[in-house]
Structure formats: structure tokens, C-alpha cells
Amino acid sequence: MQTAGTNRLARKVMWTVALLGCVWLPGCIRNRGRELEQTRAATATMTDELPADKEGSLTVSLRALLVTGKTDRPLLENETLHAGDHLYFLLRTSQPAYLYVVLFGPDGKSSVLFPRGTEGKARVAARCPVRIPAQGSFYLQSPSGLQDLRVVASAEPLPLADRRLCEQLQLPCQSTVAEPPPVCPPEQQRALFSAVKVATAASKGEGGAPAVASLRMQLRQEP
């Protein structure tokens, strides 16, 4: 059983809590409002690195990332790297395309990073991020010098669209059978990331040739 003194004490505590709540709650609302404003501002600055297609134009984007401990950070062109550094690449195309990624080392030797192997599929889905390598990362080895990364997206297999470029990249340039585009989950198509490089080609090249968008990124490697 509660006494009258106990009831008065309880009412006093309740009023104190209520008053504290009146003081704290507006501040909480203001803080929450600032958080929402910051979130909106951050969202407003995010833009799709792939512009809207114009009359079927083909766009390819590249983002290079350096693995540093538990975090990854974007690489800038001509940034100095060192033997043992780990990195990977993210690419997207604005429409279904055949994607080719070749790295020329300081010694001039080429390494085909995508597609991998003679049976690798080159065609990628529209606006679907492609991670190279699919898991893990590449690591740089000696010799030091200039790493030259070449990226090509083509509306048709590159041997048919631009055989000269295919040969320059030292790709297998025999006749290629058309591949069906892979399926990309809708949530992956909505991915946004800032791109280091973006290249766009018209829907048809010179003389009505298939669209071919190409870009290159150079990374300097020191011992």
C-alpha cells in the first residue's frame, strides 16, 4: 500500500521527467532534422556515372580501387603504385555490350583481364556492375614502370566491330559467335559509383559500323 507521501513523490518524479522530456525532445527533433538534411544533400550529390542513353549511344565507365587494409579507395590516373599493391576494377556499360579489358605491363606484355580464358563470356548486361576480378584482387609485381589499362565496350563482338583494335589489344580475333546478354538483378542495375573514366560512342560508328567505346587508364608503378 502506498502512502500520500509516496504518491506526492511519484507525481514529482513524473513532472520532472516530463519537463526533461520537453527540453530534450525538440533538440532530438532538430538533430534528426539535421541528419535527414545531410542525407538528402549526400543523395542529391550522387549521380549515375552512366548518362541517359541518347539514340542508342554506348557508354562504358571504369572505377579503379586500391585495397588498403580494411578499406578500398578510388585510384587516380597516373597515381604511383608499388609492387605488392592490391587493386580491382568496377565497370558498367549503358546497354548490353561485349566488354574487353587488357592490361599492358611495363615490359609491353599484355594480360587479358576480361573475359578470362578461351571460354569466357565477353557480353555483359546493361548497367550491371562488372567486378574484375570477380573475387579478391590483383597484385602488382616487378618490373616497375607504366601500367596501361585498356577498356573496350562494343555493341557487337570486337573481331566483327573493329578487327584492327582487336589485334592492337592482342585479343583472340577469330570470328566470334554472338552471345545472349546475361541477366542482371534490378537492384544491381541501380548501383551508383563515381567513375574515374567514362567513354561514349554513337550508336553507329563511321560507315555505319557497330558502336565501340574505348578508354585507357595509366598507372605508374615504382619499386
C-alpha positions in Angstrom: 0.0 0.0 0.0 1.3 3.5 -1.0 1.1 6.4 1.4 0.2 10.0 0.5 3.9 11.0 0.7 4.8 8.3 -1.7 2.1 9.5 -4.1 3.4 13.1 -3.9 7.0 11.9 -4.5 5.9 9.8 -7.5 4.0 12.8 -9.0 7.0 15.0 -8.5 9.3 12.5 -10.3 6.8 12.2 -13.2 6.7 16.0 -13.6 10.5 16.2 -13.6 10.7 13.5 -16.3 8.1 15.3 -18.3 9.9 18.6 -18.1 13.2 16.9 -19.1 11.4 15.3 -22.0 10.1 18.7 -23.2 13.6 20.1 -23.1 15.3 17.0 -24.8 12.6 16.2 -27.4 12.9 19.4 -29.5 16.7 19.0 -29.5 16.3 15.5 -30.6 13.9 16.6 -33.4 16.4 19.3 -34.5 19.3 16.7 -34.5 17.2 14.3 -36.5 16.3 17.0 -38.9 19.9 17.8 -39.5 20.6 14.2 -40.1 17.9 14.0 -42.7 19.1 17.2 -44.4 22.7 15.8 -44.6 21.3 12.5 -46.0 19.3 14.4 -48.6 22.3 16.5 -49.5 24.5 13.5 -49.9 21.9 11.8 -52.0 21.5 14.9 -54.2 25.2 14.9 -55.0 25.1 11.2 -56.1 24.7 10.9 -59.9 24.7 7.9 -62.1 28.1 7.7 -63.8 26.3 6.4 -66.9 24.4 9.2 -68.7 21.0 8.5 -70.1 21.2 6.8 -73.5 20.9 9.1 -76.5 19.7 7.4 -79.6 21.3 4.1 -78.5 24.7 5.5 -77.7 27.0 3.1 -75.9 28.8 4.3 -72.7 31.4 2.4 -70.6 32.6 3.5 -67.2 35.6 2.5 -65.2 36.4 2.8 -61.5 39.8 1.5 -60.2 40.1 0.8 -56.4 43.2 0.2 -54.3 42.8 -2.2 -51.4 44.3 -0.7 -48.3 43.7 -2.7 -45.1 40.0 -3.0 -44.4 39.0 -0.2 -46.8 39.2 0.4 -50.6 39.8 3.8 -52.1 39.5 5.1 -55.7 42.7 5.3 -57.7 43.5 8.4 -59.8 45.1 8.2 -63.2 48.9 8.3 -63.1 48.9 7.6 -59.4 52.0 6.0 -58.2 51.7 2.4 -57.1 54.2 -0.1 -55.8 55.0 -3.8 -56.2 52.7 -5.7 -53.9 49.8 -3.3 -54.1 46.3 -4.9 -54.5 43.7 -3.4 -56.7 40.5 -4.3 -58.6 38.2 -2.6 -61.1 34.5 -1.9 -61.5 32.9 -1.4 -64.9 29.5 -0.8 -66.3 28.0 -0.3 -69.8 24.9 1.6 -70.6 23.5 -1.2 -72.8 24.3 -4.9 -73.4 27.8 -4.9 -74.8 30.9 -7.0 -75.3 33.4 -6.0 -72.8 37.2 -6.4 -73.1 39.8 -5.3 -70.5 43.5 -5.7 -71.2 46.4 -4.6 -69.1 49.8 -3.9 -70.7 52.7 -4.1 -68.2 55.9 -2.1 -68.2 57.5 -4.7 -70.3 54.9 -4.4 -73.0 53.3 -7.8 -72.3 49.5 -8.0 -72.3 47.2 -9.7 -69.8 43.6 -10.1 -70.7 41.7 -9.4 -67.5 38.2 -9.8 -69.1 36.9 -12.1 -70.5 39.0 -14.7 -68.8 40.0 -17.8 -70.7 39.1 -19.0 -74.1 35.6 -19.9 -72.9 35.0 -16.7 -71.1 31.8 -14.8 -72.0 32.5 -11.2 -73.1 28.9 -10.0 -73.2 27.7 -8.1 -70.2 24.2 -6.9 -69.2 23.2 -3.2 -69.4 24.0 -1.1 -66.3 25.2 -4.1 -64.3 28.4 -3.7 -62.4 31.2 -6.0 -63.5 34.0 -6.6 -60.9 37.4 -7.6 -62.2 38.5 -9.9 -60.8 35.1 -11.3 -59.7 36.6 -12.1 -56.2 39.8 -10.9 -54.5 42.1 -8.5 -56.2 45.1 -8.2 -58.5 48.6 -7.5 -57.0 51.4 -5.8 -58.8 54.7 -7.4 -59.5 58.0 -6.3 -60.8 59.2 -4.8 -63.1 58.3 -1.2 -62.2 57.1 1.2 -64.8 53.9 2.2 -66.5 50.8 0.0 -66.3 48.5 0.7 -69.3 44.9 -0.4 -68.8 42.7 -0.6 -71.9 38.9 -1.0 -71.8 36.7 -1.5 -74.8 32.9 -2.0 -75.0 31.4 -3.0 -78.3 27.8 -3.4 -79.5 29.0 -6.5 -81.4 31.9 -8.9 -80.9 35.1 -6.8 -81.3 36.5 -9.0 -84.1 33.5 -8.0 -86.1 33.1 -4.4 -85.0 36.8 -3.3 -85.2 39.3 -6.0 -86.1 42.2 -3.6 -86.1 41.5 -2.6 -82.5 41.1 -6.3 -81.6 44.5 -7.0 -83.0 46.1 -4.0 -81.2 44.8 -5.3 -77.9 46.3 -8.7 -78.7 42.9 -10.4 -78.2 41.8 -13.6 -79.9 40.3 -12.1 -83.1 38.9 -15.1 -84.9 35.2 -15.0 -85.8 33.0 -14.8 -82.7 29.5 -16.1 -82.3 27.0 -13.7 -80.8 26.3 -14.3 -77.2 22.9 -13.7 -75.4 23.1 -10.9 -72.8 23.2 -12.2 -69.2 20.5 -11.3 -66.7 21.2 -8.6 -64.2 19.1 -8.3 -61.0 17.3 -4.9 -60.9 18.9 -4.0 -57.6 22.3 -4.2 -59.1 21.3 -2.1 -62.1 20.6 0.8 -59.7 24.1 0.8 -58.4 25.8 4.2 -58.3 29.5 4.9 -58.1 31.8 7.7 -59.1 33.8 6.7 -62.2 37.4 7.6 -62.9 36.9 7.3 -66.6 33.9 7.3 -68.9 33.8 6.9 -72.7 30.8 7.1 -75.0 30.3 6.1 -78.6 27.5 6.9 -81.0 25.0 4.2 -81.9 26.8 3.7 -85.2 30.4 4.4 -86.0 32.0 5.6 -89.2 30.3 4.0 -92.2 27.6 2.5 -90.1 29.9 0.3 -88.1 28.8 -1.0 -84.7 29.4 1.3 -81.7 32.7 0.8 -80.0 33.5 2.8 -76.8 37.1 2.6 -75.6 39.1 4.2 -72.8 42.5 3.8 -71.2 44.0 4.4 -67.8 47.6 4.6 -66.9 49.0 3.7 -63.5 52.7 4.3 -62.6 54.4 1.6 -60.6 57.6 2.2 -58.6 59.6 -0.4 -56.7 
